[in-house]
Amino acid sequence: MKIFLYLSFFLAVILLFFGFYLSGDDQKTAELCLGLGVCSLFFLWMPLFIYHRWKDKKVSDYMLNKENIIKMREHVDEKQNKR
């Protein structure tokens, strides 16, 4: 998955640069390359990257609920007591 993410990112960036390079000569091909590069970044690479980074994480660890608020207060109190 990691290799596929790197490969797809670099291919999308290459498409973008190629589109900018062609923008002076061949307008239709340049627009196609730019569009494919942007679409592949946002509709292919970004969801796969988010899934790859969050697949083994617990969402409840990052949610602000009563238990986590108590933990944060205890942590702040411990820091203040050490000083």
PyMOL Python script that loads the backbone (N, CA, C, O; Angstrom):
from pymol import cmd

cmd.read_pdbstr("""\
ATOM      1  N   MET A   1       0.825  -1.190   0.000  1.00  0.00           N
ATOM      2  CA  MET A   1       0.000   0.000   0.000  1.00  0.00           C
ATOM      3  C   MET A   1       0.873   1.258   0.000  1.00  0.00           C
ATOM      4  O   MET A   1       0.573   2.239  -0.681  1.00  0.00           O
ATOM      5  N   LYS A   2       1.957   1.208   0.777  1.00  0.00           N
ATOM      6  CA  LYS A   2       2.836   2.361   0.866  1.00  0.00           C
ATOM      7  C   LYS A   2       3.478   2.671  -0.488  1.00  0.00           C
ATOM      8  O   LYS A   2       3.566   3.831  -0.890  1.00  0.00           O
ATOM      9  N   ILE A   3       3.916   1.644  -1.174  1.00  0.00           N
ATOM     10  CA  ILE A   3       4.542   1.829  -2.489  1.00  0.00           C
ATOM     11  C   ILE A   3       3.526   2.363  -3.492  1.00  0.00           C
ATOM     12  O   ILE A   3       3.847   3.230  -4.305  1.00  0.00           O
ATOM     13  N   PHE A   4       2.295   1.844  -3.432  1.00  0.00           N
ATOM     14  CA  PHE A   4       1.250   2.326  -4.333  1.00  0.00           C
ATOM     15  C   PHE A   4       0.940   3.792  -4.067  1.00  0.00           C
ATOM     16  O   PHE A   4       0.711   4.552  -5.008  1.00  0.00           O
ATOM     17  N   LEU A   5       0.927   4.202  -2.806  1.00  0.00           N
ATOM     18  CA  LEU A   5       0.680   5.606  -2.477  1.00  0.00           C
ATOM     19  C   LEU A   5       1.790   6.501  -3.023  1.00  0.00           C
ATOM     20  O   LEU A   5       1.518   7.549  -3.609  1.00  0.00           O
ATOM     21  N   TYR A   6       3.036   6.087  -2.830  1.00  0.00           N
ATOM     22  CA  TYR A   6       4.150   6.867  -3.379  1.00  0.00           C
ATOM     23  C   TYR A   6       4.068   6.952  -4.900  1.00  0.00           C
ATOM     24  O   TYR A   6       4.231   8.026  -5.481  1.00  0.00           O
ATOM     25  N   LEU A   7       3.819   5.832  -5.526  1.00  0.00           N
ATOM     26  CA  LEU A   7       3.763   5.785  -6.982  1.00  0.00           C
ATOM     27  C   LEU A   7       2.629   6.650  -7.532  1.00  0.00           C
ATOM     28  O   LEU A   7       2.832   7.417  -8.473  1.00  0.00           O
ATOM     29  N   SER A   8       1.446   6.527  -6.951  1.00  0.00           N
ATOM     30  CA  SER A   8       0.309   7.306  -7.448  1.00  0.00           C
ATOM     31  C   SER A   8       0.508   8.797  -7.192  1.00  0.00           C
ATOM     32  O   SER A   8       0.094   9.620  -8.008  1.00  0.00           O
ATOM     33  N   PHE A   9       1.133   9.159  -6.075  1.00  0.00           N
ATOM     34  CA  PHE A   9       1.394  10.573  -5.799  1.00  0.00           C
ATOM     35  C   PHE A   9       2.359  11.154  -6.828  1.00  0.00           C
ATOM     36  O   PHE A   9       2.112  12.223  -7.387  1.00  0.00           O
ATOM     37  N   PHE A  10       3.448  10.450  -7.074  1.00  0.00           N
ATOM     38  CA  PHE A  10       4.428  10.958  -8.029  1.00  0.00           C
ATOM     39  C   PHE A  10       3.876  11.000  -9.454  1.00  0.00           C
ATOM     40  O   PHE A  10       4.197  11.916 -10.211  1.00  0.00           O
ATOM     41  N   LEU A  11       3.061  10.032  -9.824  1.00  0.00           N
ATOM     42  CA  LEU A  11       2.446  10.070 -11.157  1.00  0.00           C
ATOM     43  C   LEU A  11       1.496  11.259 -11.293  1.00  0.00           C
ATOM     44  O   LEU A  11       1.464  11.910 -12.337  1.00  0.00           O
ATOM     45  N   ALA A  12       0.726  11.542 -10.249  1.00  0.00           N
ATOM     46  CA  ALA A  12      -0.188  12.682 -10.299  1.00  0.00           C
ATOM     47  C   ALA A  12       0.579  13.995 -10.377  1.00  0.00           C
ATOM     48  O   ALA A  12       0.192  14.895 -11.122  1.00  0.00           O
ATOM     49  N   VAL A  13       1.654  14.112  -9.622  1.00  0.00           N
ATOM     50  CA  VAL A  13       2.462  15.334  -9.664  1.00  0.00           C
ATOM     51  C   VAL A  13       3.139  15.481 -11.023  1.00  0.00           C
ATOM     52  O   VAL A  13       3.237  16.590 -11.547  1.00  0.00           O
ATOM     53  N   ILE A  14       3.599  14.389 -11.590  1.00  0.00           N
ATOM     54  CA  ILE A  14       4.200  14.433 -12.928  1.00  0.00           C
ATOM     55  C   ILE A  14       3.166  14.878 -13.957  1.00  0.00           C
ATOM     56  O   ILE A  14       3.475  15.666 -14.850  1.00  0.00           O
ATOM     57  N   LEU A  15       1.933  14.373 -13.832  1.00  0.00           N
ATOM     58  CA  LEU A  15       0.868  14.816 -14.741  1.00  0.00           C
ATOM     59  C   LEU A  15       0.619  16.318 -14.608  1.00  0.00           C
ATOM     60  O   LEU A  15       0.421  17.010 -15.606  1.00  0.00           O
ATOM     61  N   LEU A  16       0.631  16.814 -13.383  1.00  0.00           N
ATOM     62  CA  LEU A  16       0.427  18.253 -13.178  1.00  0.00           C
ATOM     63  C   LEU A  16       1.546  19.067 -13.822  1.00  0.00           C
ATOM     64  O   LEU A  16       1.278  20.031 -14.540  1.00  0.00           O
ATOM     65  N   PHE A  17       2.785  18.687 -13.571  1.00  0.00           N
ATOM     66  CA  PHE A  17       3.904  19.417 -14.164  1.00  0.00           C
ATOM     67  C   PHE A  17       3.901  19.316 -15.684  1.00  0.00           C
ATOM     68  O   PHE A  17       4.217  20.285 -16.374  1.00  0.00           O
ATOM     69  N   PHE A  18       3.548  18.159 -16.201  1.00  0.00           N
ATOM     70  CA  PHE A  18       3.476  17.990 -17.650  1.00  0.00           C
ATOM     71  C   PHE A  18       2.376  18.873 -18.235  1.00  0.00           C
ATOM     72  O   PHE A  18       2.536  19.439 -19.316  1.00  0.00           O
ATOM     73  N   GLY A  19       1.259  18.987 -17.517  1.00  0.00           N
ATOM     74  CA  GLY A  19       0.183  19.866 -17.966  1.00  0.00           C
ATOM     75  C   GLY A  19       0.606  21.321 -17.989  1.00  0.00           C
ATOM     76  O   GLY A  19       0.273  22.051 -18.923  1.00  0.00           O
ATOM     77  N   PHE A  20       1.345  21.753 -16.962  1.00  0.00           N
ATOM     78  CA  PHE A  20       1.843  23.126 -16.954  1.00  0.00           C
ATOM     79  C   PHE A  20       2.875  23.348 -18.057  1.00  0.00           C
ATOM     80  O   PHE A  20       2.939  24.426 -18.648  1.00  0.00           O
ATOM     81  N   TYR A  21       3.667  22.344 -18.324  1.00  0.00           N
ATOM     82  CA  TYR A  21       4.675  22.443 -19.375  1.00  0.00           C
ATOM     83  C   TYR A  21       4.018  22.588 -20.750  1.00  0.00           C
ATOM     84  O   TYR A  21       4.486  23.354 -21.591  1.00  0.00           O
ATOM     85  N   LEU A  22       2.935  21.847 -20.968  1.00  0.00           N
ATOM     86  CA  LEU A  22       2.256  21.885 -22.265  1.00  0.00           C
ATOM     87  C   LEU A  22       1.284  23.055 -22.419  1.00  0.00           C
ATOM     88  O   LEU A  22       0.724  23.243 -23.499  1.00  0.00           O
ATOM     89  N   SER A  23       1.076  23.830 -21.382  1.00  0.00           N
ATOM     90  CA  SER A  23       0.038  24.864 -21.439  1.00  0.00           C
ATOM     91  C   SER A  23       0.288  25.904 -22.529  1.00  0.00           C
ATOM     92  O   SER A  23      -0.663  26.517 -23.014  1.00  0.00           O
ATOM     93  N   GLY A  24       1.524  26.116 -22.919  1.00  0.00           N
ATOM     94  CA  GLY A  24       1.808  27.075 -23.979  1.00  0.00           C
ATOM     95  C   GLY A  24       1.637  26.501 -25.371  1.00  0.00           C
ATOM     96  O   GLY A  24       1.316  27.245 -26.298  1.00  0.00           O
ATOM     97  N   ASP A  25       1.838  25.212 -25.551  1.00  0.00           N
ATOM     98  CA  ASP A  25       1.824  24.600 -26.873  1.00  0.00           C
ATOM     99  C   ASP A  25       0.472  23.988 -27.227  1.00  0.00           C
ATOM    100  O   ASP A  25      -0.187  24.427 -28.170  1.00  0.00           O
ATOM    101  N   ASP A  26       0.070  22.991 -26.480  1.00  0.00           N
ATOM    102  CA  ASP A  26      -1.142  22.230 -26.793  1.00  0.00           C
ATOM    103  C   ASP A  26      -2.131  22.387 -25.641  1.00  0.00           C
ATOM    104  O   ASP A  26      -2.028  21.701 -24.624  1.00  0.00           O
ATOM    105  N   GLN A  27      -3.083  23.292 -25.810  1.00  0.00           N
ATOM    106  CA  GLN A  27      -3.993  23.660 -24.725  1.00  0.00           C
ATOM    107  C   GLN A  27      -4.896  22.507 -24.294  1.00  0.00           C
ATOM    108  O   GLN A  27      -5.102  22.309 -23.097  1.00  0.00           O
ATOM    109  N   LYS A  28      -5.433  21.751 -25.231  1.00  0.00           N
ATOM    110  CA  LYS A  28      -6.352  20.662 -24.882  1.00  0.00           C
ATOM    111  C   LYS A  28      -5.646  19.558 -24.093  1.00  0.00           C
ATOM    112  O   LYS A  28      -6.173  19.077 -23.090  1.00  0.00           O
ATOM    113  N   THR A  29      -4.480  19.166 -24.536  1.00  0.00           N
ATOM    114  CA  THR A  29      -3.734  18.125 -23.828  1.00  0.00           C
ATOM    115  C   THR A  29      -3.282  18.622 -22.456  1.00  0.00           C
ATOM    116  O   THR A  29      -3.265  17.861 -21.489  1.00  0.00           O
ATOM    117  N   ALA A  30      -2.917  19.898 -22.377  1.00  0.00           N
ATOM    118  CA  ALA A  30      -2.502  20.469 -21.096  1.00  0.00           C
ATOM    119  C   ALA A  30      -3.659  20.450 -20.103  1.00  0.00           C
ATOM    120  O   ALA A  30      -3.474  20.088 -18.941  1.00  0.00           O
ATOM    121  N   GLU A  31      -4.847  20.835 -20.553  1.00  0.00           N
ATOM    122  CA  GLU A  31      -6.014  20.819 -19.666  1.00  0.00           C
ATOM    123  C   GLU A  31      -6.366  19.403 -19.234  1.00  0.00           C
ATOM    124  O   GLU A  31      -6.756  19.179 -18.088  1.00  0.00           O
ATOM    125  N   LEU A  32      -6.231  18.450 -20.146  1.00  0.00           N
ATOM    126  CA  LEU A  32      -6.500  17.054 -19.807  1.00  0.00           C
ATOM    127  C   LEU A  32      -5.513  16.548 -18.751  1.00  0.00           C
ATOM    128  O   LEU A  32      -5.914  15.901 -17.784  1.00  0.00           O
ATOM    129  N   CYS A  33      -4.231  16.842 -18.938  1.00  0.00           N
ATOM    130  CA  CYS A  33      -3.223  16.398 -17.969  1.00  0.00           C
ATOM    131  C   CYS A  33      -3.429  17.051 -16.607  1.00  0.00           C
ATOM    132  O   CYS A  33      -3.328  16.385 -15.576  1.00  0.00           O
ATOM    133  N   LEU A  34      -3.716  18.343 -16.597  1.00  0.00           N
ATOM    134  CA  LEU A  34      -3.971  19.030 -15.334  1.00  0.00           C
ATOM    135  C   LEU A  34      -5.207  18.466 -14.639  1.00  0.00           C
ATOM    136  O   LEU A  34      -5.192  18.237 -13.429  1.00  0.00           O
ATOM    137  N   GLY A  35      -6.259  18.247 -15.390  1.00  0.00           N
ATOM    138  CA  GLY A  35      -7.485  17.699 -14.812  1.00  0.00           C
ATOM    139  C   GLY A  35      -7.299  16.300 -14.265  1.00  0.00           C
ATOM    140  O   GLY A  35      -7.781  15.985 -13.177  1.00  0.00           O
ATOM    141  N   LEU A  36      -6.601  15.459 -15.012  1.00  0.00           N
ATOM    142  CA  LEU A  36      -6.342  14.098 -14.535  1.00  0.00           C
ATOM    143  C   LEU A  36      -5.440  14.103 -13.306  1.00  0.00           C
ATOM    144  O   LEU A  36      -5.629  13.303 -12.389  1.00  0.00           O
ATOM    145  N   GLY A  37      -4.474  14.991 -13.287  1.00  0.00           N
ATOM    146  CA  GLY A  37      -3.580  15.080 -12.131  1.00  0.00           C
ATOM    147  C   GLY A  37      -4.312  15.510 -10.873  1.00  0.00           C
ATOM    148  O   GLY A  37      -4.125  14.924  -9.807  1.00  0.00           O
ATOM    149  N   VAL A  38      -5.146  16.534 -10.997  1.00  0.00           N
ATOM    150  CA  VAL A  38      -5.899  17.023  -9.837  1.00  0.00           C
ATOM    151  C   VAL A  38      -6.916  15.988  -9.378  1.00  0.00           C
ATOM    152  O   VAL A  38      -7.038  15.724  -8.181  1.00  0.00           O
ATOM    153  N   CYS A  39      -7.642  15.403 -10.315  1.00  0.00           N
ATOM    154  CA  CYS A  39      -8.646  14.390  -9.950  1.00  0.00           C
ATOM    155  C   CYS A  39      -8.010  13.162  -9.314  1.00  0.00           C
ATOM    156  O   CYS A  39      -8.550  12.607  -8.357  1.00  0.00           O
ATOM    157  N   SER A  40      -6.879  12.742  -9.835  1.00  0.00           N
ATOM    158  CA  SER A  40      -6.240  11.564  -9.242  1.00  0.00           C
ATOM    159  C   SER A  40      -5.708  11.869  -7.848  1.00  0.00           C
ATOM    160  O   SER A  40      -5.714  11.000  -6.977  1.00  0.00           O
ATOM    161  N   LEU A  41      -5.248  13.100  -7.633  1.00  0.00           N
ATOM    162  CA  LEU A  41      -4.798  13.455  -6.286  1.00  0.00           C
ATOM    163  C   LEU A  41      -5.950  13.459  -5.291  1.00  0.00           C
ATOM    164  O   LEU A  41      -5.826  12.912  -4.195  1.00  0.00           O
ATOM    165  N   PHE A  42      -7.063  14.069  -5.661  1.00  0.00           N
ATOM    166  CA  PHE A  42      -8.134  14.268  -4.689  1.00  0.00           C
ATOM    167  C   PHE A  42      -9.139  13.131  -4.627  1.00  0.00           C
ATOM    168  O   PHE A  42      -9.771  12.940  -3.589  1.00  0.00           O
ATOM    169  N   PHE A  43      -9.306  12.381  -5.686  1.00  0.00           N
ATOM    170  CA  PHE A  43     -10.297  11.301  -5.663  1.00  0.00           C
ATOM    171  C   PHE A  43      -9.679   9.914  -5.536  1.00  0.00           C
ATOM    172  O   PHE A  43     -10.386   8.958  -5.217  1.00  0.00           O
ATOM    173  N   LEU A  44      -8.394   9.783  -5.776  1.00  0.00           N
ATOM    174  CA  LEU A  44      -7.733   8.484  -5.662  1.00  0.00           C
ATOM    175  C   LEU A  44      -6.721   8.485  -4.520  1.00  0.00           C
ATOM    176  O   LEU A  44      -6.813   7.671  -3.601  1.00  0.00           O
ATOM    177  N   TRP A  45      -5.756   9.402  -4.581  1.00  0.00           N
ATOM    178  CA  TRP A  45      -4.671   9.370  -3.620  1.00  0.00           C
ATOM    179  C   TRP A  45      -5.112   9.783  -2.219  1.00  0.00           C
ATOM    180  O   TRP A  45      -4.764   9.112  -1.247  1.00  0.00           O
ATOM    181  N   MET A  46      -5.871  10.874  -2.096  1.00  0.00           N
ATOM    182  CA  MET A  46      -6.241  11.374  -0.769  1.00  0.00           C
ATOM    183  C   MET A  46      -7.066  10.368   0.040  1.00  0.00           C
ATOM    184  O   MET A  46      -6.728  10.137   1.201  1.00  0.00           O
ATOM    185  N   PRO A  47      -8.130   9.754  -0.502  1.00  0.00           N
ATOM    186  CA  PRO A  47      -8.860   8.755   0.295  1.00  0.00           C
ATOM    187  C   PRO A  47      -8.010   7.544   0.660  1.00  0.00           C
ATOM    188  O   PRO A  47      -8.124   7.019   1.768  1.00  0.00           O
ATOM    189  N   LEU A  48      -7.161   7.096  -0.257  1.00  0.00           N
ATOM    190  CA  LEU A  48      -6.286   5.967   0.060  1.00  0.00           C
ATOM    191  C   LEU A  48      -5.268   6.332   1.142  1.00  0.00           C
ATOM    192  O   LEU A  48      -4.963   5.515   2.011  1.00  0.00           O
ATOM    193  N   PHE A  49      -4.754   7.535   1.091  1.00  0.00           N
ATOM    194  CA  PHE A  49      -3.807   7.986   2.104  1.00  0.00           C
ATOM    195  C   PHE A  49      -4.475   8.083   3.471  1.00  0.00           C
ATOM    196  O   PHE A  49      -3.904   7.650   4.472  1.00  0.00           O
ATOM    197  N   ILE A  50      -5.668   8.641   3.520  1.00  0.00           N
ATOM    198  CA  ILE A  50      -6.387   8.750   4.795  1.00  0.00           C
ATOM    199  C   ILE A  50      -6.703   7.371   5.344  1.00  0.00           C
ATOM    200  O   ILE A  50      -6.541   7.133   6.540  1.00  0.00           O
ATOM    201  N   TYR A  51      -7.148   6.466   4.501  1.00  0.00           N
ATOM    202  CA  TYR A  51      -7.419   5.102   4.953  1.00  0.00           C
ATOM    203  C   TYR A  51      -6.145   4.441   5.474  1.00  0.00           C
ATOM    204  O   TYR A  51      -6.167   3.787   6.516  1.00  0.00           O
ATOM    205  N   HIS A  52      -5.051   4.606   4.764  1.00  0.00           N
ATOM    206  CA  HIS A  52      -3.780   3.989   5.156  1.00  0.00           C
ATOM    207  C   HIS A  52      -3.315   4.508   6.518  1.00  0.00           C
ATOM    208  O   HIS A  52      -2.794   3.736   7.322  1.00  0.00           O
ATOM    209  N   ARG A  53      -3.494   5.793   6.787  1.00  0.00           N
ATOM    210  CA  ARG A  53      -3.025   6.368   8.038  1.00  0.00           C
ATOM    211  C   ARG A  53      -3.938   6.043   9.221  1.00  0.00           C
ATOM    212  O   ARG A  53      -3.476   6.012  10.361  1.00  0.00           O
ATOM    213  N   TRP A  54      -5.233   5.801   8.967  1.00  0.00           N
ATOM    214  CA  TRP A  54      -6.188   5.611  10.056  1.00  0.00           C
ATOM    215  C   TRP A  54      -6.642   4.169  10.224  1.00  0.00           C
ATOM    216  O   TRP A  54      -7.501   3.920  11.069  1.00  0.00           O
ATOM    217  N   LYS A  55      -6.130   3.221   9.488  1.00  0.00           N
ATOM    218  CA  LYS A  55      -6.710   1.878   9.488  1.00  0.00           C
ATOM    219  C   LYS A  55      -6.556   1.143  10.816  1.00  0.00           C
ATOM    220  O   LYS A  55      -7.403   0.303  11.121  1.00  0.00           O
ATOM    221  N   ASP A  56      -5.546   1.400  11.610  1.00  0.00           N
ATOM    222  CA  ASP A  56      -5.358   0.695  12.876  1.00  0.00           C
ATOM    223  C   ASP A  56      -5.557   1.592  14.093  1.00  0.00           C
ATOM    224  O   ASP A  56      -5.113   1.248  15.188  1.00  0.00           O
ATOM    225  N   LYS A  57      -6.202   2.709  13.922  1.00  0.00           N
ATOM    226  CA  LYS A  57      -6.390   3.652  15.015  1.00  0.00           C
ATOM    227  C   LYS A  57      -7.802   3.550  15.576  1.00  0.00           C
ATOM    228  O   LYS A  57      -8.740   3.167  14.877  1.00  0.00           O
ATOM    229  N   LYS A  58      -7.931   3.899  16.848  1.00  0.00           N
ATOM    230  CA  LYS A  58      -9.244   3.985  17.473  1.00  0.00           C
ATOM    231  C   LYS A  58      -9.710   5.432  17.394  1.00  0.00           C
ATOM    232  O   LYS A  58      -9.014   6.335  17.858  1.00  0.00           O
ATOM    233  N   VAL A  59     -10.851   5.651  16.824  1.00  0.00           N
ATOM    234  CA  VAL A  59     -11.376   7.005  16.691  1.00  0.00           C
ATOM    235  C   VAL A  59     -11.741   7.553  18.065  1.00  0.00           C
ATOM    236  O   VAL A  59     -11.652   8.760  18.292  1.00  0.00           O
ATOM    237  N   SER A  60     -12.148   6.689  18.977  1.00  0.00           N
ATOM    238  CA  SER A  60     -12.553   7.147  20.308  1.00  0.00           C
ATOM    239  C   SER A  60     -11.389   7.772  21.077  1.00  0.00           C
ATOM    240  O   SER A  60     -11.619   8.565  21.990  1.00  0.00           O
ATOM    241  N   ASP A  61     -10.153   7.435  20.732  1.00  0.00           N
ATOM    242  CA  ASP A  61      -9.007   8.058  21.393  1.00  0.00           C
ATOM    243  C   ASP A  61      -8.882   9.535  21.042  1.00  0.00           C
ATOM    244  O   ASP A  61      -8.286  10.299  21.802  1.00  0.00           O
ATOM    245  N   TYR A  62      -9.424   9.942  19.922  1.00  0.00           N
ATOM    246  CA  TYR A  62      -9.292  11.316  19.462  1.00  0.00           C
ATOM    247  C   TYR A  62     -10.558  12.139  19.665  1.00  0.00           C
ATOM    248  O   TYR A  62     -10.588  13.321  19.324  1.00  0.00           O
ATOM    249  N   MET A  63     -11.596  11.533  20.214  1.00  0.00           N
ATOM    250  CA  MET A  63     -12.850  12.244  20.448  1.00  0.00           C
ATOM    251  C   MET A  63     -12.825  12.874  21.836  1.00  0.00           C
ATOM    252  O   MET A  63     -12.262  12.307  22.772  1.00  0.00           O
ATOM    253  N   LEU A  64     -13.431  14.032  21.960  1.00  0.00           N
ATOM    254  CA  LEU A  64     -13.483  14.732  23.232  1.00  0.00           C
ATOM    255  C   LEU A  64     -14.748  14.307  23.966  1.00  0.00           C
ATOM    256  O   LEU A  64     -15.843  14.790  23.677  1.00  0.00           O
ATOM    257  N   ASN A  65     -14.582  13.401  24.914  1.00  0.00           N
ATOM    258  CA  ASN A  65     -15.705  12.964  25.735  1.00  0.00           C
ATOM    259  C   ASN A  65     -15.344  13.197  27.202  1.00  0.00           C
ATOM    260  O   ASN A  65     -14.256  13.685  27.507  1.00  0.00           O
ATOM    261  N   LYS A  66     -16.247  12.851  28.094  1.00  0.00           N
ATOM    262  CA  LYS A  66     -16.047  13.145  29.512  1.00  0.00           C
ATOM    263  C   LYS A  66     -14.786  12.460  30.064  1.00  0.00           C
ATOM    264  O   LYS A  66     -14.036  13.059  30.835  1.00  0.00           O
ATOM    265  N   GLU A  67     -14.567  11.231  29.671  1.00  0.00           N
ATOM    266  CA  GLU A  67     -13.395  10.486  30.150  1.00  0.00           C
ATOM    267  C   GLU A  67     -12.092  11.148  29.713  1.00  0.00           C
ATOM    268  O   GLU A  67     -11.155  11.256  30.504  1.00  0.00           O
ATOM    269  N   ASN A  68     -12.028  11.585  28.477  1.00  0.00           N
ATOM    270  CA  ASN A  68     -10.808  12.229  27.979  1.00  0.00           C
ATOM    271  C   ASN A  68     -10.605  13.610  28.597  1.00  0.00           C
ATOM    272  O   ASN A  68      -9.466  14.031  28.800  1.00  0.00           O
ATOM    273  N   ILE A  69     -11.681  14.314  28.897  1.00  0.00           N
ATOM    274  CA  ILE A  69     -11.558  15.610  29.570  1.00  0.00           C
ATOM    275  C   ILE A  69     -10.958  15.414  30.957  1.00  0.00           C
ATOM    276  O   ILE A  69     -10.101  16.190  31.381  1.00  0.00           O
ATOM    277  N   ILE A  70     -11.403  14.386  31.659  1.00  0.00           N
ATOM    278  CA  ILE A  70     -10.856  14.091  32.990  1.00  0.00           C
ATOM    279  C   ILE A  70      -9.368  13.752  32.888  1.00  0.00           C
ATOM    280  O   ILE A  70      -8.573  14.206  33.710  1.00  0.00           O
ATOM    281  N   LYS A  71      -8.990  12.960  31.886  1.00  0.00           N
ATOM    282  CA  LYS A  71      -7.576  12.622  31.693  1.00  0.00           C
ATOM    283  C   LYS A  71      -6.742  13.870  31.419  1.00  0.00           C
ATOM    284  O   LYS A  71      -5.637  14.003  31.945  1.00  0.00           O
ATOM    285  N   MET A  72      -7.263  14.785  30.599  1.00  0.00           N
ATOM    286  CA  MET A  72      -6.531  16.011  30.288  1.00  0.00           C
ATOM    287  C   MET A  72      -6.355  16.865  31.537  1.00  0.00           C
ATOM    288  O   MET A  72      -5.276  17.412  31.766  1.00  0.00           O
ATOM    289  N   ARG A  73      -7.408  16.985  32.350  1.00  0.00           N
ATOM    290  CA  ARG A  73      -7.306  17.774  33.580  1.00  0.00           C
ATOM    291  C   ARG A  73      -6.293  17.164  34.537  1.00  0.00           C
ATOM    292  O   ARG A  73      -5.513  17.887  35.158  1.00  0.00           O
ATOM    293  N   GLU A  74      -6.298  15.845  34.661  1.00  0.00           N
ATOM    294  CA  GLU A  74      -5.322  15.182  35.531  1.00  0.00           C
ATOM    295  C   GLU A  74      -3.901  15.411  35.026  1.00  0.00           C
ATOM    296  O   GLU A  74      -2.980  15.616  35.818  1.00  0.00           O
ATOM    297  N   HIS A  75      -3.730  15.377  33.730  1.00  0.00           N
ATOM    298  CA  HIS A  75      -2.404  15.602  33.146  1.00  0.00           C
ATOM    299  C   HIS A  75      -1.927  17.029  33.419  1.00  0.00           C
ATOM    300  O   HIS A  75      -0.760  17.240  33.748  1.00  0.00           O
ATOM    301  N   VAL A  76      -2.819  18.000  33.284  1.00  0.00           N
ATOM    302  CA  VAL A  76      -2.456  19.395  33.544  1.00  0.00           C
ATOM    303  C   VAL A  76      -2.145  19.581  35.024  1.00  0.00           C
ATOM    304  O   VAL A  76      -1.195  20.282  35.372  1.00  0.00           O
ATOM    305  N   ASP A  77      -2.930  18.965  35.892  1.00  0.00           N
ATOM    306  CA  ASP A  77      -2.676  19.067  37.332  1.00  0.00           C
ATOM    307  C   ASP A  77      -1.327  18.459  37.705  1.00  0.00           C
ATOM    308  O   ASP A  77      -0.614  19.002  38.549  1.00  0.00           O
ATOM    309  N   GLU A  78      -0.971  17.333  37.081  1.00  0.00           N
ATOM    310  CA  GLU A  78       0.329  16.707  37.343  1.00  0.00           C
ATOM    311  C   GLU A  78       1.470  17.617  36.914  1.00  0.00           C
ATOM    312  O   GLU A  78       2.479  17.714  37.612  1.00  0.00           O
ATOM    313  N   LYS A  79       1.323  18.278  35.788  1.00  0.00           N
ATOM    314  CA  LYS A  79       2.362  19.195  35.317  1.00  0.00           C
ATOM    315  C   LYS A  79       2.525  20.373  36.272  1.00  0.00           C
ATOM    316  O   LYS A  79       3.644  20.799  36.555  1.00  0.00           O
ATOM    317  N   GLN A  80       1.410  20.894  36.764  1.00  0.00           N
ATOM    318  CA  GLN A  80       1.477  22.039  37.667  1.00  0.00           C
ATOM    319  C   GLN A  80       2.045  21.645  39.025  1.00  0.00           C
ATOM    320  O   GLN A  80       2.723  22.451  39.662  1.00  0.00           O
ATOM    321  N   ASN A  81       1.784  20.432  39.477  1.00  0.00           N
ATOM    322  CA  ASN A  81       2.297  19.983  40.767  1.00  0.00           C
ATOM    323  C   ASN A  81       3.796  19.712  40.724  1.00  0.00           C
ATOM    324  O   ASN A  81       4.463  19.797  41.755  1.00  0.00           O
ATOM    325  N   LYS A  82       4.339  19.389  39.557  1.00  0.00           N
ATOM    326  CA  LYS A  82       5.773  19.138  39.425  1.00  0.00           C
ATOM    327  C   LYS A  82       6.577  20.418  39.543  1.00  0.00           C
ATOM    328  O   LYS A  82       7.745  20.371  39.928  1.00  0.00           O
ATOM    329  N   ARG A  83       5.999  21.537  39.229  1.00  0.00           N
ATOM    330  CA  ARG A  83       6.714  22.824  39.267  1.00  0.00           C
ATOM    331  C   ARG A  83       6.803  23.318  40.634  1.00  0.00           C
ATOM    332  O   ARG A  83       7.368  24.386  40.868  1.00  0.00           O
TER     333      ARG A  83
END
""", "prot")
cmd.dss("prot")
cmd.show_as("cartoon", "prot")
cmd.util.cbc("prot")
cmd.orient("prot")
